[in-house]
């Protein structure tokens, strides 16, 4: 049970950092990251907060990947819900200032991407399952046989296009986020000596079974 609690705390902390990093990229004021362009577009159309838009889209993606045969984990579901909740709370608190210049905007954007990378380290390292959008990438790769990088690029390009059509903010920051996140994640994971292929993610059923077994001892 102690090991589970440690992993669960890592998951929650990672999701909080992920949301904090997203807010930082938004407050860079250079245009949103690809998925956040779509979330803001949904927010504009539906009249809901960007956090609730993130949750709603995550729910649709979870249903879609489950129907496609992908197993979901507790981390997948909490990723769907908590990032949106944390996102709205951080924005309401106003703790991240909005940048007004290009150099400060780029610095904030890159800092946000590194915070997202650290968040990914904690939540992925917990082993409770990939996020909904990562699961969608896996499904597309499995169904099409295309390289994972191409699948990710196709999904994020579609998110930017449809988000922009719905009024989401696209700018230089969108490009920086799309190309910079890979560099930031690779750098962060290398510094922390974290290898994603060594992590075995539990399905939701396995997590519940492990919890049941733990409660007996």
Buried (B, 14 or more C-beta within 10 A) or exposed (E): EEEBEEBBEBBBBBBBBBBBBBBBBBBBBBBBBBBBBBBBBBBBEEEBBBBBBBBBBBBEBBEBBBEBEBBBBBBBBBBBBBBBBBBBBBBEEEEBEEBEEEEBBBEBBBBBBBBBBBBBBBBBBBBBBBBBBBBBBBBBBEEEEBEEEEBBBBBBEEBBBBBBEBBBBBBBBBBBBBEBBEEBBEEBBEEEEBEEEEEEBBBBEBBEEBEEEEEEE
